[in-house]
Amino acid sequence: MMGRAGRMVALAPLFLVGVLAFMALGGVIVLSLWNWLLPPLFGFHVITFWQALGLLVLCRILFGGLGLHGHGRHRVRSRMRDRWETMSPEERDRFRRSLWGTLGFGPPPDERVGE
């Protein structure tokens, strides 16, 4: 019988092959979409597979958060929900007004005059 560590060692090569296959597929998809859409539409240059893979990694770093994006966002939402639930109606109203002003929308819709 193999222990847990033995199973992990046995599955490591399979995991590595899966990761490499996933990266290759992602690179091919980015390459195909880029070369199909961007040169005819915007006159961009055709890219190679390695450039497509680099673009995929760059987008993951910039927009994907390296796999940490879901956990931090959940914590922030949870904290905001907890704060919102402990606010009085007056505090909630003040918060709404300040948020609308901060975002540059003017007064909230229920306060607009003449509409």
Summary of the structure (lengths in Angstrom):
residues: 115
radius of gyration: 24.7
end to end distance: 75.7
largest distance: 78.6
contacts: 226
relative contact order: 0.05
helix: 81%
strand: 0%
